[in-house]
Amino acid sequence: MDLYKESFKRNLGLLDEAEQERLKNCRVAIAGLGGVGGIHLVTLARIGVGAFNIADNDTFEAVNFNRQYGASVNTIGRKKTDVMADIARSINPEAKIELFSEGINTSNIDRFLEGVDFAVDAIDFFAIDARRLLFRKAREKGIYAATSGPIGFGATLQVFSPEGMGFDEYFGITDGMEYIEKMIAFSVGLTPSPLHLKYMDLKRVDLKAGTGPSIASACALCANLVATAAVDILLKRGETKPVPHYFQFDPYRQVYKKGRLWMGGSNPLQRLKRWFLLKKIKPLIE
């Protein structure tokens, strides 16, 4: 019996046999294995992607239980890369998985993206410079990359084509910005329509500590959006719209938003939002 064909035959009808075989031979890089990264890996493994590069420098702890796929009493203290590689291989024993247990950095990013067909950003929300590094290098290497943020009960999706608008251009980030300015620019670009503000307690966001509200259902929704984009890009179906297009869905408010963010981070309204938030937030953290 061909275990791979038997394991993923229920995908057929949404994928054909040739497409399923192509996914078997694709490699996806996932940077970060926390709230969204672990479920990205599992979802793509169940779709039948055959090879992964996975990176995270952290271990599981109790605070991860509410949202992280690999977090349980049995995995406390274990490396996230080790736990998630075991889970992926339990789904597809033939999966080829390269582990980067030091996370991604300037010394290993080229190796992390070597032979990769699609890159997924699941880096900690507050680690903006590592995120910029991932997208810059993916663009240099001609690799499509995607980010999806679990915002409130909803999720966002931004896909970056190597020929289109870059990460820094879309979010309006420059090297000379202070950390708080970069984080505000990222947040505003991730959610051009701030659907979550009507119910999220923003006092729970702590920029200094690098913590904020996040819930399991939103992380699962992120995996849905990224996996669907991955299938489209890996199989070259041509339906996914890269930035400056953006997509947001908030099931709590039952609102779906999509649009094209004209000029990306240079959009006058986006610049106004960044100015307003900086004026409001900066005094609270100084």
C-alpha positions in Angstrom: 0.0 0.0 0.0 1.2 3.5 -0.8 0.9 5.2 2.6 1.0 8.7 1.2 -1.7 8.1 -1.3 -3.9 6.4 1.2 -3.4 9.1 3.8 -4.3 12.0 1.6 -6.8 10.5 -0.8 -9.7 12.4 0.8 -8.1 15.6 -0.5 -9.0 14.4 -4.0 -11.9 16.3 -5.5 -10.5 19.6 -4.2 -7.0 18.6 -5.5 -6.4 16.2 -8.3 -3.8 13.3 -8.3 -1.1 15.3 -10.1 -1.6 18.3 -7.7 -1.3 16.1 -4.7 1.9 14.6 -6.0 3.3 18.1 -6.5 2.5 19.0 -2.9 4.4 15.9 -1.8 7.4 17.3 -3.5 7.1 20.9 -2.1 9.0 22.4 0.8 7.5 25.0 3.0 9.5 27.1 5.5 7.7 28.0 8.7 9.4 30.6 11.0 7.9 30.3 14.5 6.0 27.4 16.0 3.9 29.2 18.6 0.2 30.2 18.4 -0.1 30.1 14.6 3.1 28.3 13.6 2.3 24.9 15.1 -1.1 24.8 13.5 0.3 26.0 10.2 2.6 23.0 10.2 -0.1 20.5 11.1 -2.6 21.9 8.6 -0.1 21.9 5.7 1.1 18.4 6.7 -2.5 17.1 6.6 -2.9 18.7 3.1 0.1 16.6 2.1 3.0 19.0 1.8 6.0 16.7 1.9 8.9 18.8 3.3 9.4 21.5 5.8 12.0 23.8 7.3 10.8 24.8 10.8 12.4 27.3 13.1 11.8 28.3 16.7 14.2 28.9 19.6 11.7 28.4 22.4 10.4 25.6 24.6 6.8 25.0 25.6 5.4 26.3 28.9 2.0 26.4 30.6 1.3 30.0 29.4 1.1 28.4 25.8 -1.7 26.0 26.6 -4.5 28.4 25.6 -3.5 28.6 21.9 -0.4 26.6 20.8 -0.9 23.3 19.1 2.0 21.5 20.6 1.6 22.8 24.2 0.5 20.3 26.8 1.5 19.0 30.2 3.6 16.4 28.4 5.6 18.9 26.4 6.5 21.5 29.1 10.2 22.3 28.8 10.6 20.5 25.4 11.8 22.4 22.3 9.0 23.5 20.1 10.9 22.3 17.0 11.3 18.8 18.4 7.7 18.5 19.5 6.2 19.8 16.3 8.5 17.7 14.1 7.3 14.6 15.9 3.6 15.6 15.4 4.2 16.3 11.7 5.9 13.0 11.2 3.1 11.2 13.1 0.8 12.5 10.3 3.2 11.8 7.4 6.1 9.5 8.4 7.7 10.2 5.0 7.9 14.0 5.7 11.3 15.6 5.3 11.8 18.1 8.1 14.8 20.3 8.8 14.9 21.8 12.3 16.3 25.3 13.1 16.1 25.2 16.9 18.0 28.5 17.2 15.2 30.3 15.4 16.1 32.4 12.4 18.8 35.0 12.3 21.2 36.6 9.8 23.6 33.6 10.0 21.1 30.9 9.1 18.4 32.6 7.1 19.9 31.6 3.7 20.0 28.0 4.8 16.5 28.2 6.2 15.1 29.3 2.9 17.2 26.9 0.7 15.1 24.9 -1.6 11.9 26.4 -0.3 8.8 26.9 -2.4 6.8 29.0 0.1 7.6 30.8 3.3 5.2 31.3 6.2 5.7 34.0 8.9 4.6 32.7 12.3 7.2 34.7 14.2 6.2 36.2 17.6 4.1 39.3 16.9 6.5 41.6 18.7 9.7 40.3 16.9 9.5 42.8 14.1 13.1 42.8 12.9 13.2 39.0 12.6 10.0 39.2 10.6 11.6 41.9 8.3 14.6 39.6 7.8 12.4 36.7 6.7 10.5 38.7 4.1 13.5 40.5 2.8 15.4 37.3 2.2 12.4 35.5 0.7 11.9 38.3 -1.8 15.6 38.2 -2.7 15.3 34.5 -3.4 12.1 34.8 -5.4 9.9 33.0 -2.8 6.3 33.9 -2.1 5.7 34.5 1.6 2.6 35.1 3.7 1.7 36.4 7.2 -1.5 36.0 9.0 -2.2 37.6 12.4 -4.7 36.2 15.0 -6.3 39.6 15.8 -9.1 39.3 18.4 -11.3 36.4 17.4 -10.4 37.0 13.7 -7.5 36.7 11.4 -5.7 38.6 8.7 -3.9 37.6 5.5 -1.2 39.4 3.5 0.7 37.5 0.8 3.9 38.9 -0.6 5.0 38.2 -4.2 8.7 38.5 -4.9 7.9 40.7 -7.9 5.4 42.9 -6.1 5.3 45.3 -3.2 7.8 44.4 -0.4 7.2 44.0 3.3 8.7 47.3 4.4 6.9 49.2 1.6 3.5 47.7 2.4 3.8 48.3 6.2 5.7 51.6 5.9 8.7 50.5 7.9 12.2 52.0 7.7 15.4 51.2 9.4 15.5 54.6 11.2 12.3 54.0 13.1 12.1 53.4 16.8 10.8 50.0 17.9 7.4 51.4 18.9 7.1 53.1 15.5 7.8 49.8 13.7 5.2 47.9 15.8 2.5 50.5 15.2 3.2 50.5 11.5 3.0 46.7 11.4 -0.2 46.7 13.4 -1.9 49.3 11.3 -0.9 47.6 8.0 -2.0 44.2 9.3 -5.5 45.5 10.1 -6.4 48.3 7.7 -10.0 47.7 9.0 -9.5 47.4 12.9 -12.5 45.1 13.4 -11.2 43.9 16.8 -11.2 47.3 18.5 -14.9 47.2 19.5 -14.3 44.3 21.9 -10.6 43.8 22.7 -9.2 45.2 25.9 -6.1 47.0 24.6 -4.8 47.5 28.1 -3.8 43.9 28.0 -1.3 44.7 25.2 2.2 45.2 26.8 4.8 46.3 24.3 7.6 46.2 26.8 6.8 42.6 27.9 5.9 41.6 24.3 2.5 40.1 25.3 -1.1 40.6 24.2 -4.4 38.8 24.0 -4.5 35.7 21.7 -7.1 32.9 21.5 -7.0 29.4 19.9 -9.9 29.9 17.5 -8.2 32.9 15.9 -5.0 30.9 15.5 -6.9 28.1 13.7 -8.5 30.7 11.4 -5.0 31.9 10.5 -4.0 28.4 9.5 -7.0 28.1 7.2 -6.1 31.3 5.4 -2.4 30.5 5.1 -2.9 26.9 4.0 -5.4 27.9 1.3 -3.0 30.6 0.0 -0.2 28.0 0.1 -2.1 25.5 -2.0 -2.9 28.2 -4.5 0.7 29.4 -4.8 2.3 26.0 -4.7 0.0 24.6 -7.4 0.2 27.9 -9.4 -3.6 28.3 -9.6 -3.3 32.0 -9.7 -6.2 33.1 -7.4 -4.3 34.6 -4.5 -3.9 38.4 -4.7 -0.6 39.7 -3.1 -0.2 43.0 -1.3 -1.3 45.7 -1.4 -4.4 43.5 -1.3 -5.4 42.5 2.2 -8.0 40.2 3.7 -9.6 40.2 7.2 -12.3 38.1 8.7 -13.7 38.4 12.2 -16.3 35.7 13.0 -17.1 37.3 16.3 -18.5 40.3 14.6 -19.4 38.3 11.5 -17.6 40.8 9.3 -15.3 40.0 6.3 -13.2 42.8 4.8 -11.0 42.8 1.7 -9.4 45.5 -0.2 -6.4 47.1 -1.9 -4.3 49.3 0.3 -3.3 51.9 -2.3 0.3 53.0 -1.8 0.8 50.6 1.1 2.4 52.2 4.1 2.6 55.5 2.2 -1.2 55.7 2.1 -2.2 59.0 3.7 -4.9 57.4 5.9 -2.4 54.8 7.1 0.1 57.5 7.9 -2.5 59.4 9.9 -3.4 56.2 11.8 0.2 55.6 12.7 0.6 59.3 13.9 -2.5 59.1 16.0 -1.5 55.7 17.7 2.0 56.8 18.3 0.8 60.0 20.0 -1.6 57.9 22.1 0.6 55.0 23.0 4.1 56.4 23.3 3.5 58.3 26.6 2.1 55.1 28.2 5.4 53.2 27.7 8.0 55.8 28.5 
